[in-house]
Amino acid sequence: MPRKPSEFIVHMLFDGGHHEEVSFSSIQDFQKWYSNELMPKASSEDFIKVPLPEVNPGEYMVIRPSRLIAIRVEPQFSSSVERF
C-alpha cells in the first residue's frame, strides 16, 4: 500500500536568492492557491497573501508574484507506518 503524505512543503525561491517555505495540508490546497491566487497575478507587482499553517493563527506572509522565480513542492511523510 503506498504511503500518503501528511503535508506538502512548498519551497519558493525569489530573485536575489531569498528562500521561503510554507506548508499545505494537501496537494489540492496548494493547487487551489496556485491556480486562484498566484497564476492570475504572475507578472504583478502587487502583493498577494500566502497561506500559513493553522498552527500560527493571525500570522501571514505576502509576496510579489513577479519576484518569484522557482517553486518546488515536496511531500512530507510523518511516518513510514500508516495508523488506523
C-alpha positions in Angstrom: 0.0 0.0 0.0 1.5 3.4 -1.0 2.1 5.9 1.8 0.2 9.1 1.9 1.9 12.4 2.6 0.9 14.2 5.8 1.7 17.6 4.3 3.4 19.3 1.4 6.2 21.8 1.8 6.4 24.4 -0.9 9.8 25.9 -1.4 9.8 29.4 -3.0 12.9 31.0 -4.5 12.8 34.7 -5.2 15.1 36.8 -7.3 18.0 37.9 -5.2 18.3 34.4 -3.7 15.8 34.7 -0.9 14.1 31.4 0.0 10.8 30.8 1.9 9.0 27.6 2.8 5.2 27.2 3.5 3.2 24.1 4.1 -0.1 22.9 2.7 -2.1 20.1 4.2 -2.9 18.6 0.8 -1.8 18.9 -2.8 -5.3 20.1 -3.7 -4.9 23.1 -1.2 -1.7 24.0 -3.0 -3.2 23.7 -6.4 -6.2 25.8 -5.4 -3.9 28.6 -4.1 -1.6 28.3 -7.1 -4.3 28.5 -9.7 -6.6 31.0 -8.0 -4.1 33.4 -6.4 -0.6 33.1 -7.9 -1.1 32.4 -11.6 -3.6 35.1 -12.4 -1.2 37.7 -11.0 2.1 36.0 -12.0 3.6 39.2 -13.5 2.0 41.6 -11.0 4.0 43.9 -8.7 1.0 43.8 -6.2 1.3 41.8 -3.1 -0.6 38.5 -2.7 -1.3 36.6 0.5 0.4 33.3 1.1 -1.5 31.0 3.5 0.5 29.8 6.5 -0.3 26.7 8.6 -3.1 26.8 11.1 -0.5 26.4 14.0 0.2 30.1 13.6 -3.2 31.8 13.7 -3.1 35.5 12.8 0.2 35.2 11.0 0.6 35.7 7.3 3.1 36.3 4.6 2.8 38.4 1.4 4.8 38.2 -1.7 5.2 39.9 -5.1 4.4 37.2 -7.7 6.7 38.9 -10.3 9.7 38.3 -8.0 9.1 34.5 -7.6 11.4 32.6 -9.9 11.0 29.0 -8.8 8.7 26.7 -6.8 9.4 23.2 -5.6 6.7 21.1 -3.9 8.0 18.4 -1.6 5.7 15.7 0.1 6.4 15.1 3.8 5.6 11.8 5.5 5.1 11.8 9.2 5.6 8.1 9.5 6.5 5.1 7.4 3.7 3.1 9.1 0.1 4.1 8.4 -2.0 4.4 11.5 -5.7 3.5 11.6 
